[in-house]
Amino acid sequence: MSYLENNTVKLRALEPEDLPLLYRWENNSEWWQVGNTLNPFSKYVLRQYLLSSDKTIYENKQLRLMIDAVATKKTVGMIDLFEFEPHHNKVGVGILVDSSFQQQGFASEALDLLEKYVFDFLGLHSMYAHIVSDNIPSIALFEKQGFIKTGTLKDWVRVKEKYLDVFVYQLIKK
């Protein structure tokens, strides 16, 4: 059984060749509100990040994996584990699929693989996601995967001149 690959997607470690994609995705200001980014990243900073990505989730308290489409071998997105808490057996999750590859099932497949990795391989108890209230596609994705909305952070993020709620979604190992 492969924890990081199925017939549709493969989750893989970062490679130096991913720098152009990371640079484009991390510097897309339309996505900054989702990731709490306030400024662009230089290629130098991203290159340093790539060089440090050889450490384990226990060392970095995070793990970023690229999502490759098996059929085309194209990188379609990335999926992150962050705020890893080994004592409490929990981890946050975030996912990005490039707009040209959305609505093709890659996000669901990648999240399904990541759940198996987190629960079956790492032995964690829960995963959580913070989703801005107007991000309807992400809400639908996480609910489809069995995540339950367990809370609302009122007026949590500022977008232009207004504040939006952030929903907390959790998936707890059965």
ChimeraX attribute file (.defattr): number of C-alpha atoms within 10 A of each C-alpha:
attribute: neighborCount
match mode: 1-to-1
recipient: residues
	/A:1	5
	/A:2	9
	/A:3	16
	/A:4	18
	/A:5	19
	/A:6	16
	/A:7	9
	/A:8	15
	/A:9	26
	/A:10	23
	/A:11	25
	/A:12	16
	/A:13	15
	/A:14	20
	/A:15	14
	/A:16	10
	/A:17	9
	/A:18	15
	/A:19	17
	/A:20	12
	/A:21	15
	/A:22	20
	/A:23	18
	/A:24	13
	/A:25	19
	/A:26	18
	/A:27	17
	/A:28	13
	/A:29	14
	/A:30	9
	/A:31	13
	/A:32	16
	/A:33	14
	/A:34	16
	/A:35	14
	/A:36	10
	/A:37	14
	/A:38	10
	/A:39	11
	/A:40	13
	/A:41	15
	/A:42	12
	/A:43	14
	/A:44	11
	/A:45	11
	/A:46	18
	/A:47	18
	/A:48	11
	/A:49	13
	/A:50	18
	/A:51	13
	/A:52	11
	/A:53	18
	/A:54	14
	/A:55	12
	/A:56	11
	/A:57	18
	/A:58	11
	/A:59	10
	/A:60	14
	/A:61	15
	/A:62	19
	/A:63	21
	/A:64	19
	/A:65	21
	/A:66	24
	/A:67	29
	/A:68	21
	/A:69	21
	/A:70	15
	/A:71	9
	/A:72	10
	/A:73	11
	/A:74	12
	/A:75	20
	/A:76	21
	/A:77	24
	/A:78	24
	/A:79	21
	/A:80	17
	/A:81	22
	/A:82	20
	/A:83	15
	/A:84	21
	/A:85	15
	/A:86	15
	/A:87	7
	/A:88	10
	/A:89	15
	/A:90	23
	/A:91	22
	/A:92	18
	/A:93	22
	/A:94	18
	/A:95	20
	/A:96	19
	/A:97	21
	/A:98	12
	/A:99	9
	/A:100	8
	/A:101	15
	/A:102	14
	/A:103	11
	/A:104	10
	/A:105	13
	/A:106	20
	/A:107	24
	/A:108	17
	/A:109	20
	/A:110	27
	/A:111	20
	/A:112	15
	/A:113	19
	/A:114	22
	/A:115	22
	/A:116	15
	/A:117	16
	/A:118	20
	/A:119	18
	/A:120	13
	/A:121	11
	/A:122	13
	/A:123	14
	/A:124	21
	/A:125	17
	/A:126	18
	/A:127	22
	/A:128	23
	/A:129	24
	/A:130	22
	/A:131	22
	/A:132	22
	/A:133	19
	/A:134	12
	/A:135	12
	/A:136	10
	/A:137	11
	/A:138	19
	/A:139	21
	/A:140	11
	/A:141	15
	/A:142	21
	/A:143	15
	/A:144	11
	/A:145	15
	/A:146	12
	/A:147	19
	/A:148	18
	/A:149	18
	/A:150	11
	/A:151	12
	/A:152	16
	/A:153	15
	/A:154	12
	/A:155	13
	/A:156	14
	/A:157	17
	/A:158	12
	/A:159	10
	/A:160	7
	/A:161	5
	/A:162	8
	/A:163	12
	/A:164	15
	/A:165	17
	/A:166	21
	/A:167	22
	/A:168	18
	/A:169	21
	/A:170	23
	/A:171	20
	/A:172	14
	/A:173	13
	/A:174	6
